[in-house]
């Protein structure tokens, strides 16, 4: 049992090391165009952190782009979440473990606490298990409770591989082009009712779909 346990730990460490190296090499090979970057520049110039949200299947380059913006990431407790956590730690993210299905309420409260400490909180609002492109409440509610702006992020890749997963995960090809589009800051007033917040969630869902469509237009 001890030998098997040691082998599993060794293979896990080797897998994580390979993932970290491969992810960095891939990201650095990609030409990234950022549209509306002044949104982040102006927020940071004013000393304001924010909530960031992008679709689960589009997350690869957005995670990379936000690594220098004092980020904290909401990551599920699944095995896939464990792999992502190891990578995000290398990219200087503070980790908040939990999701809408597993520890969601506690994770959301922790995300709000970290936002109040000045961290930028990153959500994949249709994760961890979908439905795809359907926005859950977490990002909008966190923006409301922490009283900080929400920024939606669209991502498109000129060449990519689409995996056979629930989120149709998009893995960009080496030396491809990537377009990232930031929305204007969205303010979720703390006095809004539950019904009004629900309306904003639907509006954000529509806007995020629109941003991704624009980001994918390489014609």
C-alpha positions, 0 to 999 in steps of 0.5 A: 500500500505504501509503495502504491501510495508513493507511486500515485503521489509521484505521478501526481507531482510529475503531472502537475510539473508537466502541466505547469511547464506546458501551460506556460510555454503554450501561453507565451507562444500565443499572440494576445490582443486585449480589447478595452484594457483601459477598463482594468488600467483605470480601475487599478489607477483608482485603487479599485479591485473588481470581480472578473467573470468568463465562461468555464470553457474559455478560461485558459488565457483569461486566467493567464491574463489576470495573473498580475492583477492581485487575483483570487480564484474560486475553484471547485473541489473536484479532481479537475479543480485540484489540477487547476489549483496547482496551476493557478498557484504558480500564477500567483492566485490566492485560492478559494475552494468551493462551487455552487454545488460543493461548499458554495455558500461558504466559498462565496462568503470567503470570496467577498471577504477576500474582495474586501481585502483588495483581491480581484475575485475571478469566477467561471459563472457557468462552472463547475458542471454547467449548464454551459453558458448559463450564468449562475448568481455567484459573480453578480452577488459577490459584486453586490455584497463587496460593493465592487465592479463586475467586469465580464471577459470574452475570449476567442482563439484563431486556432483551437482544439475543442474538447469533448467535455460539458463546457466544450473546453477550448484549448488554443493551438501553439502560436495562434491568436487570442482576442480578449475583450473586457466589458465596461464595469458593471455596478451592482447596487447593494440596495437592489432586490433579489428580482432586480439582481436576477435581471442583472444576472440575465443581462450579464449572461447575454453580454458575456455571450455577445463578448465571446462572439465578438472575440471569436470574429477573426475575419 
